[in-house]
Amino acid sequence: MKRERVLIGAGALVLLAVLGIGGWLLFPKLFKKVSEEVPLPPTGEAAYNPLYALKVALLAHGEQVSAWPNLAGAVRHLGPHDTLLLYDRPEAMGQPQAQQVIDWVHGGGHLLMPGPSSGVAPGPLAGALGLRAVPAAPEDESKPGLPWDEYAGCDRMLVQGVATRRDDGLWLCDPRFRPLLPGFALSGGDERRGYRFARRTLGTGLVTVVQLDYLDNDGLRDPAARALAFQLLAPGLGRGRVHLVYSADVPTLTRLLVDYAWMVLLPLALALAAWLAFRSQRFGPLRPAPAPRRRALLEHVHAAGEFAWARQRAGALHAAVLRLFRQRLQRRAPELYALAGAAQEQALAEATDMPLARVREALHPQGLSHPASFTQSISTLLQMRSRL
């Protein structure tokens, strides 16, 4: 039995050794090491600035670059030979801002802007330049019955030797536009269909109108986008600072409140209305007045006095008050307490500044069964006690 166990263990070790050596020899032939690049989500400025890649590229080119979240901040820092790129459509721009930009271009600036959007007003800036959007022609749209084509009506720009698939290259799909004023150099279309590119001089400055959404962080991965971006920015490179505005305008506070603040203001208004309804005066029967606070000790004293008076115990009540008076007299004026009879009465009248008759009546009352006599005697004793 022991020999069989040894043979089984030795066989198992040999089998494990064969498998280990075979795996070590076969693993490099069956598997190979590969590396894969996984793009991480953008962080920092790249997370909110779609023109961050363009900004970095221009900085590497040796240009002075500033990125702005809105046009109001960029306009205050425009120099006479700077370049202003409006990434977003400027339809929301106000008339004063548009006129300020036009005056700056007349002074020598270079303006890069997208064309007007179809179906809406061109906006003050495009309107001042005489640009109008052209609706898509029927031949540019997908034919009925065929699968929807996302590139219908678009123009493709290629870099020679790079684009190999249909998704490669730069597709320009924004609505075409047509100038209503002379002086534009036009390309990318004709008078019937509209144009995709326009450039004209204003004073000593330059205006370039073309689609710009391919200049974002993802779009610049395409070689055609990089080549076109360089051609568009070339007239202003080396002359001044490049201002990249990735939002044409910031909505007014009223617009922001209408669009977003109602989600907070509406619950607050409902809560305020509920609170006012809860705290406001209600119609209906009046509530009874709350009972005043009672002093139980005084009520008991008062009841005890009425009980003693009803039982003709006026003498006992007078004796109790007289006893309190004599205790106070003994403590405060022992020389008066030591007197007796008429001498004491005379001394008390002088000490308390009270008539002698009242003092005598209070000390030796007559007719305590009459309310007036009883009340006057008690009142005189209390006054004398308080004046000692």
Beta strands, then each sheet from edge to edge (+ up, - down):
strand 1: 65-68
strand 2: 83-86
strand 3: 110-113
strand 4: 131-134
strand 5: 155-157
strand 6: 170-172
strand 7: 176-179
strand 8: 185-187
strand 9: 197-202
strand 10: 205-210
strand 11: 242-245
sheet 1: 1+ 11+ 2+ 3+ 10+ 9- 8+
sheet 2: 4+ 7-
sheet 3: 5+ 6-
end
